């Protein structure tokens, strides 16, 4: 898994991701149909979002949103973006994340 820090250049909203942002943070997952790690990532992110109030998990099919994929330079699936309440990208990871890493990234989103 590769993790990158905060990216204040891009802000995403409901119009871009097709769903409402979480009140405190959003776990935005880019997936593809036949990606086994994407399924495991979905389970992890759904579980973490259910544990933390005000956190939403939104999954986007990368093939159906190629313009957004290019704009955000998503190179592989799964890619997870952790957005703060304002839609700024706080953390970015590619590959299947561990639950502890997702929780730590959420801490940065809520804190920052």
C-alpha positions in Angstrom: 0.0 0.0 0.0 1.3 3.5 -0.9 0.1 6.4 1.2 0.4 10.1 0.4 -0.2 13.1 2.6 -2.7 16.0 2.3 -3.5 17.5 -1.1 -5.1 20.9 -0.7 -5.2 21.5 -4.4 -8.3 19.4 -5.0 -11.6 19.6 -3.2 -14.4 17.1 -4.0 -18.1 17.5 -3.4 -21.3 15.6 -3.9 -21.5 16.7 -7.5 -18.1 15.1 -8.3 -18.5 11.9 -6.3 -22.2 11.3 -6.8 -23.0 11.1 -3.1 -23.1 13.4 -0.1 -19.9 13.9 1.9 -19.8 12.6 5.4 -20.4 15.2 8.1 -16.9 14.7 9.5 -15.0 12.7 6.8 -15.5 10.6 3.7 -13.7 7.4 2.6 -13.8 7.6 -1.2 -12.9 4.2 -2.8 -12.1 3.8 -6.5 -12.8 0.2 -7.6 -13.1 -2.0 -10.6 -15.5 -4.8 -11.2 -13.1 -7.8 -11.1 -10.7 -6.5 -8.4 -10.5 -8.9 -5.5 -8.7 -6.4 -3.2 -11.5 -3.9 -4.0 -14.0 -6.3 -2.3 -11.9 -6.6 0.8 -11.3 -2.9 0.9 -15.1 -2.3 0.6 -15.6 -4.5 3.7 -12.9 -2.7 5.7 -14.1 0.8 4.8 -17.8 0.0 5.4 -16.8 -1.4 8.8 -14.7 1.6 9.8 -17.4 4.1 8.5 -19.9 2.3 10.7 -17.7 2.6 13.7 -17.1 6.4 13.5 -20.0 8.9 13.6 -20.2 11.3 10.7 -18.1 9.2 8.3 -19.4 8.1 4.9 -18.0 5.4 2.6 -18.5 6.1 -1.1 -17.4 3.6 -3.7 -16.9 4.7 -7.3 -16.4 2.4 -10.3 -13.3 3.7 -11.9 -14.3 2.6 -15.4 -17.6 4.6 -15.2 -15.8 7.8 -14.0 -12.7 8.0 -16.2 -12.6 11.8 -16.2 -12.5 11.9 -12.4 -9.9 9.0 -12.4 -7.7 11.0 -14.7 -8.2 14.3 -12.8 -7.2 12.6 -9.5 -4.4 10.5 -11.1 -5.9 7.2 -9.9 -3.5 4.6 -11.4 -4.8 1.4 -9.9 -7.6 -0.1 -7.9 -8.3 0.0 -5.1 -7.4 3.6 -4.4 -8.8 5.2 -1.3 -9.0 9.0 -0.7 -9.8 10.2 2.8 -11.6 13.5 2.5 -12.2 15.9 5.4 -15.6 17.5 6.0 -14.8 20.1 3.3 -13.9 17.6 0.7 -10.1 18.2 0.8 -8.0 15.1 0.3 -6.3 14.4 3.6 -4.8 11.0 2.8 -4.5 8.9 -0.3 -3.6 5.2 -0.5 -3.4 2.7 -3.3 -3.7 -1.0 -2.6 -5.7 -2.8 0.1 -5.5 -0.8 3.3 -5.4 -2.3 6.8 -8.1 -1.3 9.2 -5.7 0.3 11.6 -4.3 2.5 8.7 -7.8 3.6 7.8 -8.6 4.6 11.4 -5.3 6.5 11.6 -6.1 8.3 8.4 -9.5 9.2 9.6 -7.9 10.7 12.7 -6.0 13.0 10.5 -9.1 14.0 8.5 -11.1 14.8 11.6 -8.2 16.5 13.4 -6.9 18.7 10.5 
